[in-house]
Amino acid sequence: MRREFKDGGIGMVAMLYRSNYLAFVGGGRNPRFPPNKVMLWDDASSKIIAELEFRSDVLNVQLQRDRIVVVLRNKCIVCSLEAKPRHLHAFETADNDRGAMAISGGSESGILVFPGRQKGHIQIVDLHSCINLSGVQEAASPVAVHSLATPQQQQQQPQGGVGIQRTRSRSKGSFSIESNGTPASPPLAGTIHPTNINIIAAHATSLSALAVSSDGAMVASASEKGTLIRIFDTLSGRLLHELRRGVDRADIYSIAFSPDSTRLCVSSDKGTVHIFNLEAKQSPAQQSAAAAAAAAGNRQSNLKFMKDLLPKYFSSEWSFAHFR
């Protein structure tokens, strides 16, 4: 299927899984929509059903089952995905001109990763552990929401969102949201915030790309230097793999895990795509680093046995396959 907008350009598109709901952000020389707005599009009816307006340009947007995640230069904002989206969370970040952000793709997982307040740091938030302590404060919200659906269209929406049935587990201390947008239990004084945020000091320079495995167990990151990709456990923050793309600086365009999280794919401005094997679990208690690397199938230097005497480069893991 192909959709053309002849009256302006689209700079960013995000799809809600394989559904008829998409998020558009205008782009190009003649933007179809303002670059500071996210437009929710229902392709079944070929209509904009809602729009979210922000105070600065949108650099990234992702859709999950019941959430919209939007990245601005110094903020990561989470809103509910429904006919009248509500502002849920706002996290401050370091300068994030590349719009680095990722959210786990599994329908039962809600791991969100984005840059921390310090350069090279990663913030990891489990959105399923978020608790609401006050309800949404519209006056303090950094986003203006405009619903473009008619009252008849809104009445036709199923419970929980824009045509998406929402059934999520509730963590201790959380409360449910009724279909009319009101809390099922009396709110306490405070603000909406996650119960747990992990911060990982991943790189010495600013982040350029992030990816999360479908189950939310691993996060992969690359810095603006673009030579190393590091993979961490999202729960403990432990470094699992350090993979080398190359020696020269490069702009990492994208990082992606395979559905079963056994492979990692990395593309860059060098015109190459690298594929790494992640099957080996580098556990010192179970196997040596050399045995783990051999099981993983990633290439390594023949001089790795002298890693204590040579620069770190010689102990790196390289992709087992790459192509142009």
DAJO-V629548 format. One record per pair of residues at least 12 apart in sequence whose C-alpha atoms are under 10 Angstrom apart, sorted by the first residue. I is the first residue (numbers start at 1). J is the second residue. D is the distance in Angstrom with one decimal. If there is no record, write none. Layout:
BEGIN
I|J|D  I|J|D
END
This chain:
BEGIN
3|43|9.1  3|46|9.5  5|32|7.5  6|32|8.6  7|30|8.2  7|31|8.4  7|32|6.2  7|33|9.7  8|26|7.8  8|27|8.1  8|28|8.0  8|29|8.4  8|30|5.2  8|31|4.9  8|32|3.7  8|33|7.5  9|25|9.0  9|26|5.9  9|27|5.3  9|28|5.4  9|29|7.3  9|30|5.8  9|31|4.5  9|32|4.9  9|33|7.8  10|24|6.8  10|25|6.0  10|26|4.4  10|27|4.8  10|28|6.9  10|29|9.9  10|30|8.9  10|31|6.3  10|32|6.1  10|33|7.5  10|34|9.8  10|35|9.4  11|24|7.7  11|25|5.7  11|26|5.0  11|27|3.7  11|28|6.2  11|29|9.9  11|31|7.6  11|32|8.9  11|33|9.2  11|35|8.3  11|59|9.7  12|24|5.7  12|25|5.0  12|26|6.7  12|27|7.1  12|28|10.0  12|35|9.4  12|38|9.3  12|58|9.2  12|59|8.6  12|60|7.6  12|61|7.9  13|25|6.7  13|26|9.1  13|38|9.6  13|39|9.7  13|60|9.1  13|61|7.9  13|62|8.7  14|40|9.6  14|60|9.0  14|61|6.6  14|62|5.8  14|63|6.6  14|64|9.9  14|68|9.9  15|40|9.9  15|41|9.5  15|61|9.7  15|62|7.7  15|63|6.6  15|64|8.9  16|62|8.1  16|63|5.3  16|64|6.1  16|65|7.1  16|66|9.6  16|67|9.7  16|68|9.5  16|105|9.9  16|164|9.7  17|63|8.0  17|64|7.6  17|65|8.1  17|105|8.3  17|106|9.7  17|107|9.3  19|42|9.2  19|43|8.8  19|44|9.4  19|163|9.6  19|164|9.2  20|41|8.1  20|42|5.7  20|43|5.1  20|44|5.9  20|45|9.0  20|46|9.4  20|163|9.4  21|40|7.1  21|41|5.7  21|42|4.9  21|43|6.3  21|44|8.2  21|46|10.0  21|48|9.8  21|49|9.6  21|63|9.0  21|162|8.2  21|163|8.8  21|164|9.5  22|38|9.9  22|39|8.2  22|40|5.9  22|41|5.1  22|42|6.7  22|43|7.5  22|48|9.5  22|62|9.4  22|63|8.0  23|37|9.9  23|38|6.3  23|39|5.5  23|40|4.7  23|41|6.0  23|42|9.0  23|48|9.4  23|50|9.7  23|51|9.1  23|61|7.5  23|62|7.9  23|63|7.6  23|68|8.9  24|37|8.4  24|38|5.7  24|39|5.0  24|40|6.5  24|41|7.2  24|48|9.5  24|51|9.4  24|61|8.6  25|37|6.3  25|38|5.3  25|39|6.5  25|40|9.3  25|57|9.3  25|58|7.4  25|59|9.0  25|60|8.8  25|61|8.5  26|38|8.3  26|39|8.8  26|57|9.9  26|58|9.3  34|53|8.9  34|57|8.4  34|58|9.4  35|53|9.2  35|54|9.2  35|56|8.1  35|57|5.2  35|58|6.1  35|59|8.6  36|52|8.4  36|53|6.0  36|54|5.4  36|55|6.7  36|56|5.4  36|57|4.1  36|58|5.2  36|59|8.8  36|72|8.9  37|51|6.7  37|52|5.5  37|53|4.5  37|54|6.1  37|55|8.9  37|56|8.8  37|57|7.5  37|58|6.9  37|70|10.0  37|143|9.4  37|144|9.3  37|145|9.6  38|50|8.5  38|51|5.6  38|52|5.1  38|53|6.6  38|54|8.4  38|57|9.8  38|58|7.6  38|60|9.7  38|61|8.0  38|68|9.6  38|70|8.4  38|145|9.6  39|51|4.4  39|52|6.5  39|53|8.8  39|146|9.7  39|148|10.0  40|52|8.3  40|68|9.8  40|81|9.3  40|82|9.7  40|83|9.2  40|85|10.0  40|147|9.5  40|148|9.5  40|162|9.6  42|162|8.9  42|163|9.6  47|148|9.0  47|149|8.9  48|147|9.0  48|148|6.7  48|149|7.9  49|82|9.5  49|83|7.0  49|84|9.0  49|146|9.0  49|147|6.4  49|148|5.0  49|149|5.0  49|150|8.7  49|153|9.0  49|154|9.4  49|162|8.7  50|81|9.9  50|82|8.7  50|83|6.6  50|84|7.0  50|85|7.8  50|145|7.5  50|146|5.8  50|147|4.3  50|148|5.0  50|149|6.8  50|162|9.8  51|83|9.7  51|84|9.0  51|85|8.6  51|143|10.0  51|144|8.3  51|145|6.0  51|146|5.3  51|147|6.4  51|148|7.4  52|68|10.0  52|70|9.7  52|79|9.2  52|84|9.7  52|85|8.0  52|86|9.6  52|87|9.7  52|143|6.4  52|144|5.7  52|145|4.6  52|146|6.4  52|147|8.7  53|142|8.7  53|143|5.6  53|144|4.9  53|145|6.3  53|146|8.0  54|70|9.4  54|72|8.5  54|77|9.8  54|141|9.7  54|142|6.5  54|143|4.9  54|144|6.5  54|145|9.0  55|72|8.8  55|142|7.1  55|143|7.3  55|144|8.9  56|71|9.9  56|72|6.6  56|73|7.7  56|74|9.6  56|75|9.9  56|142|9.9  57|71|8.9  57|72|6.4  57|73|7.7  58|70|6.9  58|71|6.0  58|72|5.2  58|73|7.8  58|75|10.0  58|99|8.3  59|71|5.5  59|72|5.5  59|73|7.0  59|76|10.0  59|96|8.5  59|97|7.3  59|98|6.9  59|99|4.8  59|100|8.4  59|101|9.7  60|72|7.3  60|73|9.6  60|76|9.3  60|97|9.9  60|98|8.3  60|99|5.2  60|100|7.5  60|101|7.5  60|102|9.5  61|76|9.6  61|77|9.5  61|78|9.8  61|99|8.7  61|101|8.6  61|102|9.4  62|78|9.7  62|101|8.7  62|102|7.9  62|103|7.6  63|78|9.9  63|79|9.8  63|80|9.7  63|81|7.9  63|103|8.7  63|105|9.4  64|80|9.4  64|81|8.0  64|103|8.0  64|104|8.6  64|105|7.4  64|106|8.9  64|107|7.7  64|109|9.7  64|110|8.5  65|80|9.4  65|81|7.5  65|82|10.0  65|105|9.2  65|106|9.2  65|107|6.5  65|108|9.0  65|109|9.9  65|110|9.5  65|160|9.7  65|161|8.8  65|162|9.8  65|164|7.1  65|165|8.4  65|166|7.1  65|167|9.3  65|168|9.5  66|79|8.6  66|80|5.9  66|81|4.8  66|82|7.3  66|85|9.8  66|107|9.5  66|160|7.6  66|161|6.7  66|162|8.8  66|164|7.7  66|165|8.7  66|166|6.6  66|167|9.2  66|168|9.0  67|79|5.6  67|80|4.5  67|81|4.6  67|82|8.3  67|85|8.7  67|86|9.5  67|87|9.8  67|88|9.0  67|110|9.5  67|127|9.5  67|161|9.2  68|80|6.0  68|81|5.7  68|82|9.3  68|85|8.5  68|86|9.7  68|87|9.4  68|88|9.7  69|81|9.4  69|88|10.0  69|89|9.4  69|90|9.7  69|101|8.9  69|102|9.1  69|103|8.5  69|112|8.9  70|90|9.5  70|99|9.0  70|101|8.9  71|90|9.8  71|91|9.6  71|93|9.6  71|96|8.4  71|97|9.5  71|98|9.5  71|99|5.9  71|100|7.9  71|101|7.3  71|114|8.8  72|92|9.5  72|93|9.1  72|95|9.1  72|96|7.5  72|97|8.1  72|98|9.6  72|99|7.0  72|100|9.8  73|92|9.4  73|93|8.0  73|94|8.0  73|95|5.7  73|96|5.0  73|97|5.6  73|98|8.2  73|99|7.0  73|100|9.7  74|91|8.5  74|92|5.8  74|93|4.9  74|94|5.8  74|95|5.3  74|96|6.2  74|97|8.4  74|99|9.3  74|115|9.2  74|116|9.8  74|117|8.7  75|90|6.6  75|91|5.5  75|92|4.6  75|93|5.4  75|94|8.1  75|95|8.7  75|96|8.3  75|99|9.6  75|114|9.3  75|115|9.3  75|116|9.9  75|117|9.7  75|142|9.6  76|89|8.2  76|90|5.8  76|91|5.1  76|92|6.5  76|93|7.1  76|96|9.7  76|99|9.2  76|100|9.7  76|101|8.3  76|112|9.9  76|113|9.6  76|114|7.4  76|115|8.9  77|89|5.7  77|90|4.4  77|91|6.4  77|92|8.8  77|141|9.8  77|142|8.4  77|143|8.6  78|90|6.4  78|91|8.6  78|112|9.8  78|127|9.4  78|143|9.9  79|143|9.0  79|145|9.8  80|160|9.4  80|161|8.0  80|162|10.0  80|181|10.0  81|160|8.3  81|161|5.7  81|162|6.6  81|163|9.7  81|164|8.8  81|166|9.9  82|147|9.6  82|154|9.4  82|157|8.5  82|158|9.5  82|159|9.1  82|160|6.8  82|161|3.7  82|162|4.5  82|163|8.0  82|164|8.3  82|179|9.7  82|181|9.6  83|146|9.5  83|147|6.6  83|148|8.5  83|149|7.2  83|150|9.9  83|153|8.8  83|154|6.4  83|155|9.7  83|157|7.5  83|158|9.9  83|160|9.3  83|161|6.2  83|162|5.3  83|163|8.8  84|145|7.2  84|146|7.3  84|147|5.5  84|148|8.8  84|149|8.7  84|154|8.7  84|161|8.5  84|162|8.8  84|181|9.0  85|143|10.0  85|144|9.6  85|145|6.6  85|146|8.4  85|147|8.0  85|161|8.6  85|162|9.4  85|181|9.6  86|136|7.3  86|137|9.6  86|138|8.7  86|141|9.2  86|143|8.9  86|144|9.3  86|145|7.5  86|181|8.6  87|135|9.8  87|136|6.6  87|137|8.3  87|138|7.9  87|140|9.7  87|141|6.5  87|142|8.1  87|143|7.0  87|144|8.8  87|145|8.6  87|192|9.6  88|130|9.5  88|131|10.0  88|132|8.5  88|135|8.7  88|136|6.7  88|137|9.2  88|141|8.8  88|191|9.3  88|192|6.6  88|193|8.3  89|127|9.5  89|130|9.2  89|132|9.7  89|136|9.2  89|141|9.0  89|142|9.8  89|191|8.9  89|192|6.4  89|193|6.6  89|194|8.5  90|141|8.5  90|142|8.0  90|143|9.8  90|192|9.1  90|193|8.7  91|114|9.1  91|115|9.7  91|116|8.9  91|117|9.2  91|123|9.3  91|125|9.9  91|193|9.3  92|114|9.7  92|115|8.8  92|116|7.6  92|117|6.5  92|123|10.0  93|114|7.7  93|115|5.7  93|116|5.0  93|117|4.4  93|118|7.5  93|119|9.0  93|121|9.4  93|122|9.3  93|123|8.7  94|114|9.7  94|115|6.5  94|116|6.0  94|117|4.4  94|118|5.7  94|119|6.2  94|120|8.8  94|121|8.8  94|206|8.5  94|207|9.6  95|115|8.5  95|116|9.3  95|117|8.3  95|118|8.9  95|119|8.0  95|206|8.3  95|207|9.5  96|114|9.0  96|115|7.2  96|116|9.6  96|117|9.9  96|119|9.4  96|206|8.1  96|207|7.8  96|208|8.3  97|206|9.8  97|207|9.6  97|208|8.7  98|206|9.8  98|207|8.3  98|208|6.2  98|209|7.8  98|224|9.6  98|253|9.7  99|114|8.7  99|115|9.1  99|207|9.5  99|208|8.1  99|209|8.3  99|210|9.6  100|113|8.7  100|114|6.2  100|115|7.0  100|207|7.1  100|208|6.1  100|209|5.3  100|210|5.9  100|211|8.9  100|221|9.4  100|222|9.9  100|254|9.8  101|113|5.7  101|114|4.5  101|115|7.3  101|122|9.6  101|123|9.8  101|207|9.7  101|208|9.4  101|209|7.4  101|210|5.8  101|211|7.5  101|212|9.2  101|221|10.0  102|114|6.7  102|124|9.8  102|209|8.7  102|210|5.9  102|211|5.3  102|212|6.1  102|213|9.4  102|219|8.8  102|220|9.7  102|255|10.0  103|124|9.7  103|125|9.5  103|126|9.8  103|127|9.8  103|210|9.3  103|211|7.5  103|212|6.2  103|213|8.6  103|214|8.5  103|216|7.9  103|219|9.6  104|126|10.0  104|211|8.2  104|212|5.4  104|213|6.0  104|214|5.0  104|215|6.4  104|216|5.2  104|217|8.9  104|218|9.4  104|219|9.3  105|212|8.0  105|213|7.5  105|214|4.8  105|215|7.3  105|216|8.0  105|259|9.3  106|213|8.6  106|214|5.0  106|215|5.7  106|216|7.7  106|259|9.5  107|167|9.8  107|168|9.1  107|214|8.8  107|215|8.9  108|128|9.0  108|167|9.2  108|168|7.3  108|169|8.4  108|214|9.6  108|215|8.1  108|216|9.6  109|126|8.3  109|127|8.5  109|128|7.7  109|168|9.6  109|213|9.9  109|214|7.7  109|215|6.1  109|216|6.2  109|217|9.4  110|125|8.1  110|126|5.6  110|127|5.1  110|128|5.7  110|129|8.7  110|214|9.7  110|215|8.8  110|216|7.2  111|124|6.9  111|125|5.8  111|126|4.7  111|127|6.2  111|128|8.0  111|129|9.8  111|212|7.8  111|213|9.3  111|214|9.2  111|215|8.4  111|216|5.4  111|217|8.4  111|218|9.6  111|219|9.4  111|234|8.3  111|235|10.0  112|124|5.8  112|125|5.2  112|126|6.4  112|127|6.9  112|197|9.9  112|211|9.6  112|212|8.1  112|216|8.3  112|219|9.6  112|234|9.9  113|125|6.4  113|126|8.9  113|197|9.8  113|198|9.5  113|199|9.6  113|210|7.5  113|211|8.0  113|212|7.5  113|216|9.7  113|219|7.7  113|220|9.8  113|221|9.9  113|234|9.1  114|199|9.9  114|207|9.0  114|209|9.3  114|210|7.4  114|211|9.5  114|221|9.9  115|199|9.1  115|200|9.5  115|202|9.9  115|206|8.4  115|207|6.9  115|208|9.4  115|209|9.6  115|210|8.8  115|221|10.0  116|198|9.8  116|199|7.1  116|200|8.3  116|201|8.7  116|206|9.8  116|207|9.5  117|199|9.6  118|199|9.9  118|201|8.6  118|204|9.7  118|205|9.6  118|206|8.6  119|201|8.6  119|202|9.3  119|203|7.9  119|204|7.0  119|205|6.0  119|206|5.0  119|207|7.4  119|223|9.7  120|200|8.6  120|201|6.3  120|202|5.8  120|203|4.5  120|204|5.4  120|205|5.0  120|206|4.6  120|207|5.5  120|208|9.2  120|221|9.4  120|222|9.1  120|223|7.1  120|224|9.2  121|199|6.7  121|200|5.5  121|201|4.5  121|202|5.5  121|203|6.7  121|204|8.3  121|205|8.8  121|206|7.9  121|207|7.7  121|221|9.8  121|223|10.0  122|198|8.0  122|199|5.5  122|200|5.1  122|201|6.5  122|202|6.6  122|203|8.9  122|207|8.3  122|210|9.0  122|219|9.3  122|221|8.5  122|237|9.8  123|197|6.6  123|198|5.8  123|199|4.7  123|200|6.6  123|201|9.2  123|234|9.6  124|196|8.5  124|197|5.6  124|198|5.0  124|199|6.3  124|200|8.1  124|216|10.0  124|219|8.8  124|234|6.8  124|235|8.6  124|237|9.3  125|193|9.9  125|194|6.9  125|195|8.7  125|196|6.6  125|197|4.9  125|198|6.7  125|199|9.0  125|234|9.1  125|235|9.9  126|194|7.1  126|195|8.2  126|196|6.9  126|197|7.2  126|198|9.0  126|216|9.0  126|234|9.4  126|235|9.5  127|193|9.1  127|194|6.6  127|195|8.8  127|196|9.0  127|197|9.6  128|168|8.0  128|169|7.5  128|170|7.2  128|171|6.8  128|174|9.0  128|194|8.2  128|195|9.2  129|169|9.5  129|170|7.8  129|171|5.6  129|172|7.9  129|173|8.6  129|174|7.6  129|193|9.0  129|194|5.9  129|195|5.7  129|196|7.1  129|197|9.7  130|170|9.2  130|171|8.0  130|172|9.6  130|173|8.8  130|174|7.0  130|175|9.6  130|192|7.3  130|193|5.7  130|194|3.9  130|195|5.6  130|196|8.0  130|197|10.0  131|170|9.3  131|171|8.3  131|172|8.7  131|173|6.5  131|174|4.8  131|175|7.2  131|176|9.7  131|187|9.9  131|191|8.7  131|192|6.1  131|193|6.0  131|194|6.1  131|195|6.8  132|173|8.8  132|174|6.8  132|175|7.4  132|176|9.5  132|183|8.9  132|187|7.0  132|188|7.9  132|189|9.3  132|190|8.1  132|191|6.5  132|192|4.4  132|193|6.7  132|194|8.6  132|195|10.0  133|173|9.6  133|174|9.0  133|175|9.6  133|186|9.1  133|187|5.5  133|188|4.7  133|189|5.6  133|190|4.9  133|191|5.1  133|192|5.5  133|193|7.8  134|183|9.7  134|186|8.9  134|187|5.2  134|188|5.3  134|189|5.1  134|190|5.1  134|191|5.2  134|192|6.6  134|193|10.0  135|181|9.8  135|182|8.3  135|183|7.6  135|186|9.4  135|187|6.5  135|188|8.4  135|189|8.8  135|190|8.5  135|191|7.2  135|192|7.1  136|182|9.8  136|191|7.8  136|192|7.5  137|191|8.3  137|192|9.4  157|179|9.7  158|179|8.5  159|178|8.1  159|179|5.2  159|180|8.6  160|177|8.2  160|178|7.7  160|179|5.7  160|180|8.9  160|181|8.8  161|179|8.2  171|195|9.6  172|195|9.7  173|195|9.1  174|195|9.7  175|187|8.7  197|235|9.8  198|234|7.7  198|235|7.6  198|236|8.3  198|237|7.4  199|234|9.4  199|236|9.9  199|237|7.7  200|232|8.5  200|233|9.8  200|234|9.0  200|236|9.5  200|237|6.1  200|238|8.8  200|239|9.5  201|237|9.1  202|220|9.5  202|221|7.5  202|222|8.6  202|223|8.6  202|229|9.6  202|230|7.3  202|231|9.0  202|232|8.5  202|237|9.4  202|239|8.8  203|221|8.5  203|222|7.8  203|223|6.3  203|224|9.3  203|225|9.5  203|228|9.3  203|229|9.6  203|230|8.6  204|223|7.9  204|224|9.6  204|225|9.5  205|222|9.4  205|223|5.9  205|224|6.5  205|225|7.3  205|226|10.0  206|222|8.7  206|223|5.5  206|224|5.8  206|225|8.4  207|221|7.1  207|222|5.9  207|223|4.2  207|224|5.8  207|225|8.8  207|226|9.2  207|252|9.8  208|221|7.7  208|222|5.8  208|223|5.0  208|224|5.0  208|225|8.4  208|226|7.9  208|251|7.5  208|252|6.6  208|253|8.1  208|254|8.9  209|221|5.8  209|222|5.4  209|223|7.0  209|224|8.3  209|226|9.2  209|229|9.4  209|251|9.1  209|252|6.5  209|253|7.1  209|254|6.2  209|255|6.7  209|256|9.9  209|266|9.8  210|222|6.7  210|223|9.2  210|229|9.6  210|230|9.9  210|231|9.8  210|252|9.7  210|253|10.0  210|254|7.8  210|255|6.6  210|256|8.6  211|231|9.3  211|254|8.2  211|255|5.8  211|256|5.9  211|257|7.2  211|264|9.6  212|231|9.4  212|232|9.8  212|234|8.9  212|255|9.0  212|256|7.7  212|257|7.1  212|261|9.4  213|234|9.8  213|256|7.9  213|257|5.6  213|258|7.7  213|259|7.5  213|260|8.2  213|261|6.0  213|262|9.6  213|264|9.5  214|256|9.9  214|257|7.7  214|258|8.3  214|259|6.3  214|260|7.7  214|261|7.4  215|259|8.9  215|260|8.8  215|261|8.4  216|233|9.0  216|234|7.1  216|235|9.1  216|261|9.9  217|232|8.5  217|233|6.0  217|234|5.5  217|235|7.1  217|236|9.7  217|261|9.1  218|231|6.6  218|232|5.6  218|233|4.8  218|234|5.3  218|235|8.4  218|237|9.1  218|238|9.8  218|239|9.7  218|240|8.6  218|257|9.2  218|261|8.4  219|231|5.6  219|232|5.4  219|233|6.6  219|234|6.2  219|235|10.0  219|237|9.2  219|239|9.8  219|240|9.7  219|256|10.0  219|257|9.2  220|232|6.5  220|233|9.2  220|234|9.7  220|239|10.0  220|240|9.8  220|241|9.0  220|242|9.5  220|255|7.4  220|256|8.4  220|257|8.5  220|264|8.7  221|242|9.9  221|252|9.8  221|254|9.9  221|255|7.9  222|243|9.9  222|245|9.9  222|251|9.3  222|252|7.1  222|253|9.9  222|254|9.3  222|255|8.4  222|266|9.6  223|249|9.9  223|250|9.5  223|251|8.7  223|252|8.1  224|249|8.1  224|250|7.5  224|251|6.5  224|252|7.6  225|247|9.6  225|248|8.3  225|249|5.2  225|250|6.2  225|251|7.3  225|252|8.6  226|244|9.0  226|245|7.4  226|246|8.1  226|247|8.8  226|248|8.0  226|249|5.5  226|250|4.8  226|251|5.8  226|252|5.8  226|253|9.6  226|268|8.2  226|269|9.8  227|243|8.6  227|244|5.9  227|245|5.3  227|246|5.2  227|247|5.8  227|248|6.7  227|249|6.0  227|250|6.8  227|251|9.1  227|252|8.9  228|242|6.8  228|243|5.6  228|244|4.6  228|245|5.8  228|246|7.5  228|247|8.7  228|249|9.7  228|252|10.0  228|316|9.1  228|317|9.6  228|318|9.7  229|241|8.1  229|242|5.9  229|243|5.1  229|244|6.3  229|245|7.1  229|252|9.6  229|255|9.0  229|264|9.8  229|266|8.7  230|242|4.6  230|243|6.2  230|244|8.7  231|243|8.2  231|264|9.8  231|278|9.5  239|282|9.7  240|278|9.2  240|280|9.8  240|281|7.6  240|282|6.7  240|283|8.7  241|278|7.9  241|280|9.6  241|281|8.8  241|282|7.7  241|293|10.0  241|316|9.8  241|317|8.5  242|315|9.8  242|316|7.2  242|317|7.0  242|318|9.3  243|264|9.8  243|276|7.7  243|277|9.7  243|278|9.9  243|298|8.9  243|316|6.5  243|317|5.1  243|318|6.1  243|319|7.5  244|274|9.6  244|276|9.4  244|299|9.9  244|300|9.8  244|313|8.5  244|315|9.8  244|316|6.1  244|317|5.8  244|318|5.2  244|319|7.4  245|266|8.0  245|267|9.2  245|268|9.2  245|272|9.7  245|273|9.3  245|274|7.1  245|275|9.4  245|276|9.4  245|316|9.6  245|317|8.8  245|318|6.5  245|319|7.1  245|322|9.8  246|270|9.9  246|274|9.8  246|313|9.7  246|316|9.9  246|318|7.9  246|319|9.4  247|313|8.6  248|270|9.5  249|268|10.0  249|269|9.7  249|270|9.3  250|267|9.7  250|268|6.4  250|269|6.2  250|270|6.7  251|267|8.7  251|268|5.5  251|269|5.5  251|270|7.9  252|266|7.3  252|267|6.0  252|268|4.3  252|269|6.7  252|270|8.9  253|266|7.7  253|267|5.6  253|268|4.9  253|269|6.9  253|270|9.9  254|266|5.9  254|267|5.5  254|268|7.1  254|273|9.6  255|267|6.8  255|268|9.2  255|273|9.8  255|274|9.7  255|275|10.0  256|275|9.7  257|275|9.8  257|276|9.7  257|278|9.5  258|278|9.9  260|279|9.8  261|277|9.2  261|278|7.3  261|279|8.1  262|276|8.5  262|277|6.1  262|278|4.8  262|279|5.0  262|280|8.7  262|296|9.5  263|275|6.7  263|276|5.6  263|277|4.8  263|278|5.4  263|279|7.5  263|296|9.9  264|276|5.1  264|277|6.6  264|278|7.1  264|319|9.2  265|277|9.2  265|319|9.2  265|321|9.8  265|322|9.2  266|319|9.5  266|322|9.3  267|322|9.6  267|323|9.9  267|324|9.6  270|324|8.7  271|323|8.5  271|324|5.7  272|322|6.7  272|323|5.6  272|324|4.4  273|319|9.5  273|321|8.5  273|322|5.4  273|323|5.5  273|324|6.3  274|318|8.8  274|319|5.8  274|320|7.9  274|321|6.1  274|322|4.3  274|323|6.9  274|324|9.0  275|298|9.0  275|318|9.0  275|319|5.4  275|320|6.4  275|321|5.3  275|322|6.0  275|323|8.9  276|296|8.5  276|297|8.3  276|298|6.4  276|299|9.2  276|317|8.7  276|318|7.4  276|319|4.6  276|320|5.8  276|321|7.1  276|322|8.9  277|293|9.4  277|295|9.2  277|296|5.5  277|297|6.4  277|298|6.2  277|299|9.9  277|317|9.8  277|318|9.5  277|319|7.4  277|320|7.1  277|321|9.2  278|292|10.0  278|293|9.5  278|295|9.5  278|296|6.2  278|297|8.8  278|298|8.7  279|292|9.1  279|293|9.7  279|295|7.8  279|296|5.8  279|297|8.9  280|292|5.5  280|293|7.1  280|294|8.5  280|295|5.9  280|296|4.9  280|297|8.6  280|298|9.9  281|293|9.1  281|295|9.1  281|296|8.4  282|295|9.9  282|296|9.4  289|315|9.8  290|304|8.5  290|305|8.6  290|315|9.6  293|316|9.7  293|317|7.4  293|318|9.9  296|317|9.5  296|320|8.8  297|317|9.3  297|318|9.3  297|319|8.5  297|320|6.1  297|321|9.6  298|316|9.5  298|317|5.9  298|318|5.5  298|319|5.3  298|320|4.5  298|321|8.3  299|316|8.5  299|317|5.8  299|318|4.8  299|319|6.2  299|320|5.6  299|321|9.0  300|313|9.7  300|314|7.5  300|315|6.9  300|316|6.2  300|317|5.2  300|318|6.0  300|319|8.9  300|320|9.3  301|313|8.6  301|314|5.6  301|315|6.7  301|316|7.4  301|317|8.1  301|318|8.7  302|314|8.2  302|315|9.2  303|315|7.9  304|316|8.2
END
